[in-house]
């Protein structure tokens, strides 16, 4: 193996992480919205496809357990990517582009938060869910890559990874979710030490 390939990849990730310094205001806005939802006992719904689905599921787990702080409300978070029978039912009857929209119509209320992960920013099922969420007057937060796509334009808050490599984009999204989890844990005494 040519070790320069390893170094080039690591250098690219270092450069990407350094570029996040330009996004501190956006990260802080997302953090404040998450804390507000926790404090007001609002629901948070998360979604994505493929690797972004696993990020949505992972961040949901971090909100539900890792982010528990003593003497504070707990998060109410739901990953719309995890119930395979429900996803397949919506895909079979209404089309794959409606798998998240169908679920949101059951539970989404004004003031809730909808978080979508999409490397391209053009995932039709996430866009349809966000269009509905905006009509309900919930807070929409997207994590995108590349140009940001349509999702970046219709989100109230968008954090875009300015890169076209999907692996770097997905790494970035998970890194930011872990940063947000760390910030939440630093705002009190975490229930669980790791």
C-alpha positions in Angstrom: 0.0 0.0 0.0 1.2 3.5 -0.9 1.3 5.2 2.5 0.9 8.6 0.7 -2.8 7.6 0.1 -3.3 7.3 3.8 -1.7 10.6 4.5 -3.6 12.4 1.7 -6.9 11.1 3.1 -6.0 12.2 6.7 -4.8 15.6 5.5 -8.1 16.1 3.6 -10.1 15.3 6.8 -7.9 17.7 8.9 -8.5 20.4 6.3 -12.3 19.8 6.4 -12.4 19.9 10.2 -10.4 23.2 10.2 -13.0 24.6 7.8 -15.7 24.0 10.4 -14.4 26.9 12.4 -16.4 29.0 9.9 -19.6 27.3 11.0 -19.5 28.0 14.7 -22.5 30.4 14.6 -24.6 27.8 12.7 -23.6 25.0 15.1 -24.5 27.3 18.1 -27.9 28.0 16.5 -28.6 24.3 16.1 -27.4 23.6 19.7 -29.7 26.3 21.1 -32.7 24.9 19.2 -32.0 21.4 20.6 -31.8 22.8 24.1 -35.0 24.7 23.6 -36.8 21.6 22.4 -35.6 19.7 25.4 -36.6 22.4 27.9 -40.0 22.8 26.3 -40.5 19.1 25.9 -40.9 19.3 22.1 -40.3 16.3 19.9 -37.3 15.9 17.6 -37.7 13.7 14.4 -34.6 12.6 12.5 -34.2 11.1 9.0 -31.9 10.3 6.2 -31.0 7.6 3.6 -28.2 5.1 3.5 -25.2 6.4 5.6 -27.3 9.4 6.5 -29.9 7.1 7.9 -27.3 5.6 10.2 -26.3 9.1 11.3 -29.9 9.9 12.1 -30.2 6.7 14.1 -26.9 7.3 15.9 -27.7 10.9 16.8 -31.1 9.8 18.1 -29.4 7.4 20.4 -27.0 10.1 21.6 -30.0 12.5 22.3 -31.9 9.8 24.1 -29.1 8.5 26.4 -25.7 10.1 26.0 -27.2 13.6 26.4 -29.0 13.0 29.6 -28.0 15.7 32.1 -29.0 15.6 35.8 -31.8 17.9 36.9 -32.8 18.7 33.3 -35.6 17.4 31.0 -34.7 14.5 28.8 -34.9 14.7 25.0 -37.9 13.3 23.1 -36.3 12.1 19.9 -37.4 9.7 17.2 -35.5 8.3 14.2 -37.8 7.8 11.3 -35.3 5.4 9.7 -35.5 2.6 12.2 -39.0 1.0 11.9 -38.5 -1.1 8.8 -42.1 -2.4 8.6 -43.5 1.1 8.7 -41.0 2.3 6.1 -41.8 -0.6 3.8 -45.6 -0.1 4.3 -45.3 3.6 3.2 -42.9 2.8 0.4 -45.2 0.0 -0.9 -48.4 1.9 -0.7 -47.4 5.6 -1.3 -43.9 5.4 -2.8 -40.4 5.7 -1.3 -40.5 9.5 -1.5 -43.3 9.4 1.2 -41.6 7.2 3.8 -40.8 10.1 6.1 -43.7 12.3 5.3 -46.2 9.5 6.1 -44.6 9.1 9.6 -44.5 12.8 10.3 -48.2 13.3 9.5 -48.9 11.0 12.5 -47.1 13.0 15.1 -45.5 16.3 14.1 -46.7 19.5 15.8 -45.9 23.1 15.7 -42.6 23.9 17.5 -41.2 20.4 17.1 -37.9 19.9 15.4 -37.3 18.0 12.2 -33.6 17.1 11.4 -32.6 15.7 8.0 -29.3 14.4 6.8 -28.7 14.4 3.0 -25.2 14.3 1.4 -26.6 15.7 -1.8 -29.4 17.9 -0.3 -31.7 16.5 -2.9 -33.2 13.4 -1.3 -36.8 13.6 -2.4 -38.2 11.9 0.7 -36.4 14.3 3.1 -37.5 17.3 1.0 -41.1 16.2 1.1 -40.9 15.8 4.8 -39.4 19.2 5.2 -42.0 20.9 3.1 -44.7 19.4 5.3 -42.7 20.4 8.5 -42.5 24.0 7.3 -46.3 24.1 6.7 -46.8 22.8 10.3 -44.4 25.6 11.5 -41.9 23.2 13.1 -38.2 24.0 13.1 -36.3 22.4 10.2 -32.6 21.7 10.5 -30.6 20.1 7.7 -27.1 18.7 7.3 -26.1 18.6 3.7 -23.0 18.5 1.5 -21.8 19.8 -1.9 -23.9 22.7 -3.0 -26.5 21.9 -0.3 -29.2 21.1 -2.9 -32.9 22.0 -2.4 -32.9 20.9 1.2 -30.5 23.7 2.2 -32.8 26.3 0.6 -36.0 25.1 2.4 -34.5 24.6 5.8 -34.7 27.1 8.6 -31.2 26.1 9.7 -28.6 24.4 7.4 -25.1 23.2 8.0 -23.4 22.3 4.8 -20.2 20.4 4.3 -18.6 22.1 1.3 -17.2 18.9 -0.2 -18.4 16.5 -2.9 -16.9 13.4 -1.4 -19.8 11.5 0.3 -17.5 9.8 2.8 -16.2 13.2 4.0 -19.7 14.6 4.1 -20.9 11.7 6.2 -17.9 11.9 8.5 -18.6 15.6 8.9 -22.2 15.1 9.8 -21.4 12.5 12.5 -18.6 14.7 13.9 -21.0 17.6 14.3 -23.6 15.4 16.0 -20.9 14.3 18.4 -19.9 18.0 18.9 -23.5 18.9 19.7 -23.8 16.0 22.1 -20.6 17.1 23.8 -22.0 20.7 24.1 -25.2 19.4 25.6 -23.3 17.2 28.1 -21.1 20.2 29.1 -24.2 22.2 30.0 -24.7 20.4 33.3 -23.7 17.2 35.1 -24.0 14.2 32.6 -25.9 11.2 34.0 -23.4 8.8 32.4 -19.7 9.2 32.2 -17.8 7.7 29.3 
